[in-house]
Amino acid sequence: MPRRRTSSSSSSSTAPSAAPAAPRNRTPQPVRVRRRSFGDFVKAFLAFVVLLALVVGVPLALAVTVGWPLPNGAPGLDWLQREITVQTFLHILTVIVWLAWAQFAACVLVEVKAALSGVGVPGRVPGSGPSQLLARQLVAALLLVGATAASLTPGLSQLGQSLEGNQKPSVAAAQQTPGLFAQQQEQAASTASALAEQAGQAGQAAARADGGATAASGDTKYYRIQPPEGRHHDSLWEVAERHLGDGRRYKEIFELNKDRVQPDGSKLSEASLIRPGWIMEMPGDARGGELVEMPDEAPNVSEQVQQQISDYARTGGDHAQGGGGAQGGGDAHVSLPEQRPAPTPATPVTPATPAPGPATGGQHATPAAEESGRSFGLPEALLAAPLLAAGLLGALGRRRRQALWHSALGAVGGRRGMEPPTPTGDAQDAQDALLVGADPDGVRLLDRSLRGLAASLAAESRGLPVVYAAWMGGNGDLHLQLAQPAGKPPTPWQVGQDQTFWMLARADAERYEDAETAAPYPGLVSLGTMDDSRLLLNLEAVPGLVSLSGAEADRAAVFASVAAELATNGWSDRMTITLVGFGDDLTPLAPNRIRHLDGFEDLFETMSAETRQRRGALGAAGHDSVLTGRTGPAQHTRWAPHLVLLAAQPSDEDALRLAELAADAGRLGIGYLVGTGGTDLPGAAWEMEITGDGKLLAPLLGLELEAQLLPVAQQRAVVELFTDADPERGPGGPANTPPFLVDISEQGRPAVYARLVGSYEIIGLDAPDGERSAQLHEALALLLLHREGVHPRVLASALWPRGVTEDVRDALLERLRAWLGTDPDGTPRLGTDATGRLTLAKSVVSDLDVLRSLYYEATQGRGVDSRQVRGRLLTDALVLVRGPLLADRPEGRYRWLTHEIIDAQLPLLVADTGLALSEFHLERDRAEKAIEALNAALRTAPADERLWHELLRATHATEDADRLRALAADLIGRSGARGLPPRTEALLDELLPTWRDGVAAAG
């Protein structure tokens, strides 16, 4: 290590509060600048001559003097019997010389490419040690005059002279394999070794050569990025922590040095892209070792380094100060893909993460990110979590559909109705936030991309690589960070910034079809965002524990977010999520996935048994990890992940037991996330911290994210949505009352009538402007399906899933108000309620509103006491059914219907109406009328088993055995290979005992 200049150099981590020796007030002295000598030009000229002779002269001489040494045709057997002459030896020697020349030419090309790119260390040409060393020396000497050779190997660095602007700026650093994640790659090790030698004497500093202004609190100081020591790599965060007392002040160092030409010719464009040997100007209050004020007062600094510092100091007057904090450098263990534009000063930054490129994941740019930062009463935590919101919304829709079917198949007295409960208060805000923030397209692309990758690897008989993280960003590309290089990825995947990154462009991902394969990486879960990129960490692949420190409330918000996304995400099949010390109220999100344990003893008993079982199963199956077991015939039946989330801090003894359990958890498909009040959790492979301002920090991993959180208030609201939709809830739930009842008398004729069931038609309004017509019709349909009111942001998100600005949204609302007009009393037909949600006046009605109202009046209103009224109302209701909802909707529009349950509600409502009308007719022995009503309902609800049962009974009532056999045959044909449901078989046994004979005869 170099000698340190100041008296505090004995400790590189001297606290800033310590009283360092006061710097002497001195006048900057000019630094002696070594100019290129005549000898340098002579060296360059001689190198050019030698290279020309070896690269061009040798093949020319061989071609002229010897010619082609190999036979012109295929040799025969007589060739082996020929006499060996001097010419034969010459030809053999010529072939050897040609091969040696080809190897040397390849070395020259490799060295020239590395020198001109200015990034990393040249690759190795196999078996060419001396040849490559000679090529390296010659190329360096040749480039001495026109470019620096500092980026070449250490053996040549002393020959180089730095010139500004003669190399391309580096947009990506040579990626180091994560020290905590995997073994060092051979290439990374050789790179680190070479750069360590190249760095030479480090820890130097110098005053500016032009005698410029000094820092406010002392003379100008410089720091030289240190070479790596083992697995440790220097980073701006650590430099700021040692010399400024706070790692977060790395941004100040970055701002002082951004876009300034470094000794190797490249520039600091991202705070993460730093390299050994680079010089950093430090803030004036920097203290501690490895700092010098002036290079001429550091006797151990070489003349070459003095010149580099002096040249670098001259760039300080005009370098760019703006541009904002990017990411700090160093051992970037979880790193973003390269070539991301530098963020603005207000953008969250990271101290040690290479920049992501156009990354994937949230191509769904919601209005939440574009509306001047206002939340309009919606919880920002859900708005900022598109993958979590999509998972919750999808799971909530499935839960509500399940509740509808439970209701439909329940007893008449226990019916809960066709409508899910209308949420209010925080639950309503949470539901709106889910609708606005959800990115179902991002989830779909992620799922298809991962399954497509697994299918492609299986087709090539290759195993799944271990993936530690995935980065998703606004442009739709997906970057997977591998634990170690895994060869060439299958098409259309590409190698990313290095061999440990696989990248898939959004355009390629959209061409993927659904693959019949198991989910390869179900343990991926969102942790937070950096600019427009979202990090998903693969908890299942962690080689040990993941610890999360911070305040208890902040940790709880992270744990709740992780648990909720794991329980509902769309890129997994099966998994078990065990919650310890928290989350007993999260079970309603996914009762089949989430389980809650009270304490550590229960956990140890459970996980010890499962760990032993998985080890034995892997050994018996001949697999080295669960990833191997996720391909092949058994992929859908085994190797589901088990993720354990422990919010309570373990004792020292429990922590050691956890560390033992997690020793090889990564290969077993078991992951552990453990909350801790401090640091140094035994066995922790990844250490993270959540701060009070919502930052998720992991300095050793090179991360500073805007954390994805699910605070207590939003957690309760989301759980309330799921609890209200629980299909197991009894008849104590909401009554079978539609949210909006229409006056179905002659006096209740609406001013505007929209037909939604079937083709979309509007009566009572003039046709809108042709270019705006489709958009206005879609907005009106959304409002008609939500009579309780629609939040403006929900409407905007439905019409513009990729985001919209306020002025565009408000302009649409004004056009919609003008189109709908006002009632005769002057009341606008599009209004706003007390919560700011958009509502329609009662004079604007749809056929679905009328259908619901007619059924309600027939079964719970006037029709209860009047059989004649009931029959008329049910007949009128069934006449309204003209087909599926919005049958002719344009392609690409109405995508928000995927979040709705109307596709389940409408068939059930029509089926209930048909069943009620059939019952009405059968009471008077009008079997034909009952059959007519049931057939009308089956056109809209062909899969409803209840309709088929009643149709069998009504047909049986006609006493026409042939007709009943024909119906049974039709029903059997429709059932296909699955066969008839058990209850249908039982009914046929009762009504037509011989039906099985017909099936056997047909078979």
Solvent accessible surface area in square Angstrom, and as a share of the most:
residue,aa,sasa,rsa
1,M,147,0.65
2,P,24,0.15
3,R,175,0.64
4,R,68,0.25
5,R,70,0.26
6,T,39,0.23
7,S,90,0.58
8,S,19,0.12
9,S,21,0.14
10,S,107,0.69
11,S,47,0.31
12,S,33,0.21
13,S,80,0.52
14,T,31,0.18
15,A,54,0.42
16,P,74,0.47
17,S,106,0.69
18,A,47,0.36
19,A,103,0.80
20,P,45,0.28
21,A,70,0.54
22,A,88,0.68
23,P,50,0.32
24,R,146,0.53
25,N,154,0.79
26,R,49,0.18
27,T,99,0.58
28,P,39,0.25
29,Q,95,0.42
30,P,104,0.65
31,V,10,0.06
32,R,181,0.66
33,V,38,0.22
34,R,89,0.32
35,R,174,0.63
36,R,56,0.21
37,S,52,0.33
38,F,164,0.69
39,G,34,0.33
40,D,8,0.04
41,F,101,0.42
42,V,55,0.32
43,K,100,0.42
44,A,10,0.08
45,F,126,0.53
46,L,99,0.49
47,A,4,0.03
48,F,97,0.41
49,V,65,0.38
50,V,59,0.34
51,L,14,0.07
52,L,90,0.45
53,A,54,0.42
54,L,52,0.26
55,V,42,0.24
56,V,65,0.37
57,G,28,0.27
58,V,41,0.24
59,P,21,0.13
60,L,107,0.53
61,A,54,0.42
62,L,21,0.11
63,A,59,0.45
64,V,125,0.72
65,T,104,0.61
66,V,50,0.29
67,G,24,0.23
68,W,170,0.60
69,P,12,0.08
70,L,87,0.43
71,P,73,0.46
72,N,154,0.79
73,G,50,0.48
74,A,101,0.79
75,P,82,0.52
76,G,43,0.42
77,L,151,0.75
78,D,85,0.44
79,W,120,0.42
80,L,132,0.66
81,Q,155,0.69
82,R,157,0.57
83,E,145,0.65
84,I,123,0.63
85,T,65,0.38
86,V,113,0.65
87,Q,93,0.41
88,T,50,0.29
89,F,120,0.50
90,L,82,0.41
91,H,56,0.25
92,I,90,0.46
93,L,102,0.51
94,T,6,0.04
95,V,43,0.24
96,I,96,0.49
97,V,62,0.35
98,W,72,0.25
99,L,118,0.59
100,A,57,0.44
101,W,61,0.21
102,A,49,0.38
103,Q,55,0.25
104,F,16,0.07
105,A,17,0.13
106,A,38,0.29
107,C,0,0.00
108,V,16,0.09
109,L,127,0.63
110,V,44,0.25
111,E,0,0.00
112,V,48,0.27
113,K,148,0.63
114,A,9,0.07
115,A,0,0.00
116,L,95,0.47
117,S,30,0.19
118,G,0,0.00
119,V,52,0.30
120,G,8,0.08
121,V,34,0.19
122,P,10,0.07
123,G,40,0.39
124,R,172,0.63
125,V,24,0.14
126,P,118,0.74
127,G,78,0.75
128,S,4,0.02
129,G,51,0.49
130,P,116,0.73
131,S,30,0.20
132,Q,9,0.04
133,L,95,0.47
134,L,84,0.42
135,A,0,0.00
136,R,42,0.15
137,Q,63,0.28
138,L,20,0.10
139,V,1,0.00
140,A,0,0.00
141,A,13,0.10
142,L,61,0.30
143,L,31,0.15
144,L,2,0.01
145,V,44,0.26
146,G,48,0.46
147,A,7,0.05
148,T,1,0.01
149,A,0,0.00
150,A,9,0.07
151,S,0,0.00
152,L,1,0.00
153,T,12,0.07
154,P,22,0.14
155,G,39,0.37
156,L,0,0.00
157,S,17,0.11
158,Q,111,0.50
159,L,46,0.23
160,G,3,0.03
161,Q,13,0.06
162,S,23,0.15
163,L,63,0.31
164,E,98,0.44
165,G,56,0.54
166,N,49,0.25
167,Q,17,0.08
168,K,131,0.55
169,P,73,0.46
170,S,3,0.02
171,V,79,0.45
172,A,13,0.10
173,A,20,0.16
174,A,39,0.30
175,Q,21,0.09
176,Q,25,0.11
177,T,1,0.00
178,P,1,0.01
179,G,4,0.04
180,L,65,0.32
181,F,7,0.03
182,A,19,0.15
183,Q,141,0.63
184,Q,57,0.25
185,Q,35,0.16
186,E,130,0.58
187,Q,123,0.55
188,A,8,0.06
189,A,50,0.39
190,S,30,0.20
191,T,9,0.05
192,A,16,0.13
193,S,60,0.39
194,A,16,0.12
195,L,11,0.05
196,A,31,0.24
197,E,115,0.52
198,Q,24,0.11
199,A,1,0.01
200,G,49,0.47
201,Q,83,0.37
202,A,1,0.01
203,G,1,0.01
204,Q,3,0.01
205,A,0,0.00
206,A,0,0.00
207,A,6,0.04
208,R,42,0.15
209,A,29,0.22
210,D,103,0.53
211,G,47,0.45
212,G,30,0.29
213,A,95,0.74
214,T,68,0.39
215,A,33,0.25
216,A,117,0.90
217,S,59,0.38
218,G,17,0.16
219,D,20,0.10
220,T,9,0.05
221,K,7,0.03
222,Y,0,0.00
223,Y,0,0.00
224,R,14,0.05
225,I,2,0.01
226,Q,16,0.07
227,P,25,0.16
228,P,17,0.11
229,E,106,0.47
230,G,71,0.68
231,R,130,0.47
232,H,85,0.38
233,H,19,0.09
234,D,10,0.05
235,S,6,0.04
236,L,0,0.00
237,W,22,0.08
238,E,35,0.16
239,V,0,0.00
240,A,0,0.00
241,E,94,0.42
242,R,40,0.14
243,H,2,0.01
244,L,10,0.05
245,G,33,0.32
246,D,65,0.34
247,G,3,0.03
248,R,94,0.34
249,R,62,0.23
250,Y,0,0.00
251,K,74,0.31
252,E,68,0.30
253,I,0,0.00
254,F,0,0.00
255,E,41,0.18
256,L,44,0.22
257,N,0,0.00
258,K,19,0.08
259,D,50,0.26
260,R,2,0.01
261,V,22,0.13
262,Q,4,0.02
263,P,10,0.06
264,D,5,0.03
265,G,2,0.02
266,S,0,0.00
267,K,65,0.27
268,L,0,0.00
269,S,32,0.21
270,E,10,0.05
271,A,0,0.00
272,S,5,0.03
273,L,3,0.02
274,I,15,0.07
275,R,14,0.05
276,P,21,0.13
277,G,6,0.06
278,W,3,0.01
279,I,1,0.00
280,M,0,0.00
281,E,13,0.06
282,M,3,0.01
283,P,15,0.10
284,G,10,0.10
285,D,58,0.30
286,A,0,0.00
287,R,53,0.20
288,G,3,0.03
289,G,0,0.00
290,E,7,0.03
291,L,1,0.01
292,V,1,0.01
293,E,13,0.06
294,M,5,0.02
295,P,0,0.00
296,D,61,0.31
297,E,53,0.24
298,A,7,0.05
299,P,117,0.74
300,N,50,0.26
301,V,7,0.04
302,S,48,0.31
303,E,91,0.41
304,Q,53,0.23
305,V,10,0.06
306,Q,18,0.08
307,Q,14,0.06
308,Q,15,0.07
309,I,0,0.00
310,S,0,0.00
311,D,18,0.09
312,Y,4,0.01
313,A,1,0.01
314,R,105,0.38
315,T,16,0.09
316,G,8,0.07
317,G,74,0.71
318,D,123,0.64
319,H,19,0.09
320,A,45,0.35
321,Q,99,0.44
322,G,46,0.44
323,G,34,0.33
324,G,2,0.02
325,G,6,0.05
326,A,0,0.00
327,Q,0,0.00
328,G,0,0.00
329,G,0,0.00
330,G,16,0.15
331,D,19,0.10
332,A,5,0.04
333,H,10,0.04
334,V,0,0.00
335,S,0,0.00
336,L,0,0.00
337,P,3,0.02
338,E,43,0.19
339,Q,106,0.47
340,R,13,0.05
341,P,110,0.69
342,A,48,0.37
343,P,10,0.07
344,T,83,0.49
345,P,105,0.66
346,A,98,0.76
347,T,27,0.16
348,P,31,0.19
349,V,2,0.01
350,T,0,0.00
351,P,1,0.00
352,A,4,0.03
353,T,0,0.00
354,P,7,0.04
355,A,1,0.01
356,P,0,0.00
357,G,5,0.05
358,P,74,0.47
359,A,2,0.01
360,T,3,0.02
361,G,2,0.02
362,G,19,0.18
363,Q,9,0.04
364,H,21,0.09
365,A,45,0.35
366,T,9,0.05
367,P,0,0.00
368,A,18,0.14
369,A,86,0.66
370,E,67,0.30
371,E,1,0.00
372,S,96,0.62
373,G,70,0.67
374,R,118,0.43
375,S,35,0.23
376,F,69,0.29
377,G,57,0.55
378,L,5,0.02
379,P,19,0.12
380,E,77,0.35
381,A,24,0.18
382,L,0,0.00
383,L,6,0.03
384,A,63,0.49
385,A,0,0.00
386,P,13,0.08
387,L,0,0.00
388,L,1,0.00
389,A,0,0.00
390,A,12,0.09
391,G,6,0.06
392,L,0,0.00
393,L,12,0.06
394,G,32,0.31
395,A,11,0.08
396,L,2,0.01
397,G,8,0.07
398,R,146,0.53
399,R,28,0.10
400,R,35,0.13
401,R,61,0.22
402,Q,88,0.39
403,A,14,0.11
404,L,6,0.03
405,W,97,0.34
406,H,82,0.36
407,S,7,0.05
408,A,5,0.04
409,L,87,0.43
410,G,37,0.35
411,A,77,0.60
412,V,136,0.78
413,G,77,0.74
414,G,27,0.26
415,R,55,0.20
416,R,22,0.08
417,G,4,0.04
418,M,10,0.04
419,E,37,0.16
420,P,33,0.21
421,P,28,0.18
422,T,68,0.39
423,P,16,0.10
424,T,96,0.56
425,G,50,0.48
426,D,99,0.51
427,A,0,0.00
428,Q,28,0.13
429,D,36,0.19
430,A,1,0.00
431,Q,23,0.10
432,D,10,0.05
433,A,0,0.00
434,L,0,0.00
435,L,36,0.18
436,V,0,0.00
437,G,0,0.00
438,A,1,0.01
439,D,0,0.00
440,P,53,0.33
441,D,25,0.13
442,G,1,0.01
443,V,17,0.10
444,R,87,0.32
445,L,11,0.06
446,L,3,0.01
447,D,27,0.14
448,R,52,0.19
449,S,1,0.01
450,L,1,0.00
451,R,32,0.12
452,G,3,0.03
453,L,0,0.00
454,A,1,0.01
455,A,38,0.29
456,S,28,0.18
457,L,1,0.00
458,A,47,0.36
459,A,90,0.70
460,E,87,0.39
461,S,109,0.70
462,R,74,0.27
463,G,52,0.50
464,L,14,0.07
465,P,14,0.09
466,V,60,0.35
467,V,0,0.00
468,Y,11,0.04
469,A,0,0.00
470,A,0,0.00
471,W,0,0.00
472,M,5,0.02
473,G,1,0.01
474,G,30,0.29
475,N,66,0.34
476,G,7,0.07
477,D,16,0.08
478,L,7,0.03
479,H,13,0.06
480,L,0,0.00
481,Q,0,0.00
482,L,0,0.00
483,A,8,0.06
484,Q,105,0.46
485,P,54,0.34
486,A,34,0.27
487,G,42,0.40
488,K,160,0.68
489,P,4,0.02
490,P,5,0.03
491,T,114,0.66
492,P,36,0.23
493,W,9,0.03
494,Q,90,0.40
495,V,56,0.32
496,G,24,0.23
497,Q,34,0.15
498,D,34,0.18
499,Q,85,0.38
500,T,2,0.01
501,F,0,0.00
502,W,1,0.00
503,M,36,0.16
504,L,1,0.00
505,A,25,0.20
506,R,38,0.14
507,A,60,0.46
508,D,20,0.10
509,A,4,0.03
510,E,83,0.37
511,R,167,0.61
512,Y,32,0.12
513,E,133,0.60
514,D,102,0.53
515,A,26,0.20
516,E,163,0.73
517,T,11,0.06
518,A,7,0.05
519,A,4,0.03
520,P,1,0.01
521,Y,1,0.00
522,P,4,0.02
523,G,0,0.00
524,L,0,0.00
525,V,0,0.00
526,S,1,0.01
527,L,6,0.03
528,G,1,0.01
529,T,28,0.16
530,M,0,0.00
531,D,43,0.22
532,D,88,0.46
533,S,0,0.00
534,R,18,0.07
535,L,0,0.00
536,L,0,0.00
537,L,0,0.00
538,N,3,0.02
539,L,2,0.01
540,E,6,0.03
541,A,13,0.10
542,V,1,0.00
543,P,59,0.37
544,G,5,0.05
545,L,0,0.00
546,V,0,0.00
547,S,5,0.03
548,L,0,0.00
549,S,10,0.06
550,G,20,0.20
551,A,62,0.48
552,E,133,0.60
553,A,76,0.59
554,D,35,0.18
555,R,22,0.08
556,A,35,0.27
557,A,9,0.07
558,V,4,0.02
559,F,0,0.00
560,A,1,0.01
561,S,0,0.00
562,V,1,0.01
563,A,0,0.00
564,A,0,0.00
565,E,1,0.00
566,L,0,0.00
567,A,6,0.05
568,T,6,0.04
569,N,8,0.04
570,G,35,0.34
571,W,1,0.00
572,S,12,0.08
573,D,64,0.33
574,R,117,0.43
575,M,10,0.04
576,T,47,0.27
577,I,0,0.00
578,T,0,0.00
579,L,0,0.00
580,V,2,0.01
581,G,44,0.42
582,F,32,0.13
583,G,7,0.06
584,D,99,0.51
585,D,60,0.31
586,L,0,0.00
587,T,43,0.25
588,P,38,0.24
589,L,3,0.02
590,A,14,0.11
591,P,78,0.49
592,N,154,0.79
593,R,37,0.13
594,I,6,0.03
595,R,88,0.32
596,H,62,0.28
597,L,29,0.15
598,D,122,0.63
599,G,24,0.23
600,F,35,0.15
601,E,112,0.50
602,D,64,0.33
603,L,0,0.00
604,F,7,0.03
605,E,130,0.58
606,T,40,0.23
607,M,0,0.00
608,S,32,0.21
609,A,49,0.38
610,E,39,0.18
611,T,2,0.01
612,R,155,0.56
613,Q,113,0.50
614,R,26,0.10
615,R,94,0.34
616,G,46,0.44
617,A,31,0.24
618,L,1,0.00
619,G,57,0.55
620,A,96,0.75
621,A,40,0.31
622,G,66,0.64
623,H,48,0.22
624,D,103,0.53
625,S,18,0.12
626,V,3,0.01
627,L,20,0.10
628,T,50,0.29
629,G,2,0.02
630,R,7,0.02
631,T,31,0.18
632,G,33,0.32
633,P,146,0.92
634,A,29,0.22
635,Q,31,0.14
636,H,101,0.45
637,T,105,0.61
638,R,93,0.34
639,W,18,0.06
640,A,19,0.15
641,P,2,0.01
642,H,1,0.00
643,L,0,0.00
644,V,0,0.00
645,L,1,0.00
646,L,0,0.00
647,A,15,0.12
648,A,41,0.32
649,Q,101,0.45
650,P,9,0.06
651,S,62,0.40
652,D,121,0.63
653,E,120,0.54
654,D,23,0.12
655,A,3,0.02
656,L,100,0.50
657,R,82,0.30
658,L,0,0.00
659,A,21,0.16
660,E,125,0.56
661,L,20,0.10
662,A,1,0.00
663,A,72,0.56
664,D,37,0.19
665,A,1,0.00
666,G,18,0.18
667,R,93,0.34
668,L,0,0.00
669,G,0,0.00
670,I,1,0.01
671,G,2,0.02
672,Y,1,0.00
673,L,1,0.01
674,V,0,0.00
675,G,0,0.00
676,T,4,0.02
677,G,50,0.48
678,G,34,0.33
679,T,99,0.58
680,D,120,0.62
681,L,16,0.08
682,P,50,0.32
683,G,45,0.43
684,A,24,0.18
685,A,13,0.10
686,W,0,0.00
687,E,54,0.24
688,M,7,0.03
689,E,73,0.33
690,I,3,0.01
691,T,17,0.10
692,G,73,0.70
693,D,95,0.49
694,G,13,0.12
695,K,36,0.15
696,L,2,0.01
697,L,7,0.03
698,A,1,0.00
699,P,56,0.35
700,L,97,0.48
701,L,0,0.00
702,G,0,0.00
703,L,2,0.01
704,E,5,0.02
705,L,0,0.00
706,E,58,0.26
707,A,18,0.14
708,Q,10,0.04
709,L,40,0.20
710,L,1,0.00
711,P,45,0.29
712,V,78,0.45
713,A,56,0.44
714,Q,37,0.16
715,Q,22,0.10
716,R,162,0.59
717,A,5,0.04
718,V,1,0.00
719,V,18,0.10
720,E,79,0.35
721,L,4,0.02
722,F,0,0.00
723,T,58,0.34
724,D,39,0.20
725,A,3,0.02
726,D,43,0.22
727,P,14,0.09
728,E,129,0.58
729,R,89,0.33
730,G,40,0.39
731,P,94,0.59
732,G,75,0.72
733,G,16,0.15
734,P,48,0.30
735,A,77,0.60
736,N,35,0.18
737,T,63,0.36
738,P,16,0.10
739,P,65,0.41
740,F,25,0.11
741,L,76,0.38
742,V,18,0.10
743,D,84,0.43
744,I,50,0.25
745,S,52,0.33
746,E,130,0.58
747,Q,159,0.70
748,G,17,0.16
749,R,182,0.66
750,P,40,0.25
751,A,43,0.33
752,V,0,0.00
753,Y,41,0.16
754,A,0,0.00
755,R,83,0.30
756,L,0,0.00
757,V,1,0.00
758,G,2,0.02
759,S,46,0.29
760,Y,37,0.14
761,E,69,0.31
762,I,33,0.17
763,I,87,0.44
764,G,53,0.51
765,L,34,0.17
766,D,124,0.64
767,A,97,0.75
768,P,24,0.15
769,D,89,0.46
770,G,67,0.64
771,E,159,0.71
772,R,98,0.36
773,S,29,0.19
774,A,41,0.32
775,Q,25,0.11
776,L,6,0.03
777,H,39,0.18
778,E,4,0.02
779,A,0,0.00
780,L,0,0.00
781,A,0,0.00
782,L,4,0.02
783,L,2,0.01
784,L,1,0.01
785,L,21,0.11
786,H,37,0.17
787,R,28,0.10
788,E,60,0.27
789,G,8,0.07
790,V,6,0.03
791,H,8,0.03
792,P,22,0.14
793,R,0,0.00
794,V,13,0.07
795,L,1,0.00
796,A,0,0.00
797,S,7,0.05
798,A,14,0.11
799,L,15,0.07
800,W,49,0.17
801,P,40,0.25
802,R,137,0.50
803,G,19,0.18
804,V,11,0.06
805,T,64,0.37
806,E,35,0.16
807,D,100,0.52
808,V,63,0.36
809,R,13,0.05
810,D,59,0.31
811,A,40,0.31
812,L,0,0.00
813,L,11,0.05
814,E,105,0.47
815,R,71,0.26
816,L,0,0.00
817,R,74,0.27
818,A,83,0.64
819,W,32,0.11
820,L,0,0.00
821,G,25,0.24
822,T,73,0.42
823,D,25,0.13
824,P,139,0.88
825,D,117,0.61
826,G,49,0.47
827,T,66,0.38
828,P,71,0.45
829,R,32,0.12
830,L,3,0.02
831,G,24,0.23
832,T,80,0.46
833,D,53,0.27
834,A,113,0.88
835,T,84,0.49
836,G,29,0.28
837,R,8,0.03
838,L,3,0.02
839,T,34,0.20
840,L,20,0.10
841,A,21,0.16
842,K,165,0.70
843,S,25,0.16
844,V,0,0.00
845,V,3,0.02
846,S,1,0.00
847,D,2,0.01
848,L,2,0.01
849,D,1,0.01
850,V,25,0.14
851,L,1,0.00
852,R,20,0.07
853,S,1,0.00
854,L,13,0.06
855,Y,26,0.10
856,Y,43,0.16
857,E,36,0.16
858,A,0,0.00
859,T,46,0.27
860,Q,77,0.34
861,G,25,0.24
862,R,125,0.45
863,G,0,0.00
864,V,84,0.48
865,D,136,0.70
866,S,36,0.24
867,R,61,0.22
868,Q,151,0.67
869,V,32,0.19
870,R,52,0.19
871,G,5,0.05
872,R,122,0.45
873,L,2,0.01
874,L,0,0.00
875,T,60,0.35
876,D,60,0.31
877,A,0,0.00
878,L,18,0.09
879,V,111,0.64
880,L,41,0.20
881,V,25,0.15
882,R,99,0.36
883,G,16,0.16
884,P,90,0.57
885,L,17,0.09
886,L,1,0.00
887,A,55,0.43
888,D,85,0.44
889,R,104,0.38
890,P,66,0.42
891,E,178,0.80
892,G,57,0.55
893,R,77,0.28
894,Y,9,0.03
895,R,113,0.41
896,W,15,0.05
897,L,20,0.10
898,T,103,0.60
899,H,48,0.22
900,E,23,0.10
901,I,13,0.07
902,I,10,0.05
903,D,87,0.45
904,A,12,0.09
905,Q,14,0.06
906,L,6,0.03
907,P,35,0.22
908,L,1,0.00
909,L,6,0.03
910,V,0,0.00
911,A,0,0.00
912,D,7,0.03
913,T,0,0.00
914,G,0,0.00
915,L,30,0.15
916,A,21,0.16
917,L,8,0.04
918,S,0,0.00
919,E,106,0.47
920,F,17,0.07
921,H,20,0.09
922,L,49,0.24
923,E,96,0.43
924,R,140,0.51
925,D,130,0.67
926,R,89,0.32
927,A,14,0.11
928,E,97,0.44
929,K,101,0.43
930,A,0,0.00
931,I,10,0.05
932,E,111,0.50
933,A,5,0.04
934,L,0,0.00
935,N,60,0.31
936,A,23,0.18
937,A,0,0.00
938,L,15,0.07
939,R,189,0.69
940,T,23,0.14
941,A,5,0.04
942,P,77,0.48
943,A,91,0.71
944,D,3,0.02
945,E,40,0.18
946,R,37,0.13
947,L,0,0.00
948,W,22,0.08
949,H,23,0.10
950,E,46,0.21
951,L,9,0.04
952,L,0,0.00
953,R,104,0.38
954,A,0,0.00
955,T,4,0.02
956,H,82,0.37
957,A,56,0.43
958,T,39,0.22
959,E,159,0.71
960,D,62,0.32
961,A,52,0.40
962,D,96,0.50
963,R,89,0.32
964,L,6,0.03
965,R,114,0.42
966,A,63,0.49
967,L,25,0.12
968,A,3,0.02
969,A,63,0.49
970,D,65,0.34
971,L,14,0.07
972,I,45,0.23
973,G,60,0.57
974,R,143,0.52
975,S,16,0.10
976,G,49,0.47
977,A,118,0.91
978,R,220,0.80
979,G,35,0.34
980,L,19,0.10
981,P,54,0.34
982,P,111,0.70
983,R,140,0.51
984,T,3,0.02
985,E,52,0.23
986,A,62,0.48
987,L,19,0.09
988,L,0,0.00
989,D,57,0.29
990,E,129,0.58
991,L,26,0.13
992,L,13,0.06
993,P,99,0.62
994,T,76,0.44
995,W,20,0.07
996,R,116,0.42
997,D,96,0.50
998,G,45,0.44
999,V,59,0.34
1000,A,77,0.60
1001,A,90,0.70
1002,A,93,0.72
1003,G,100,0.96
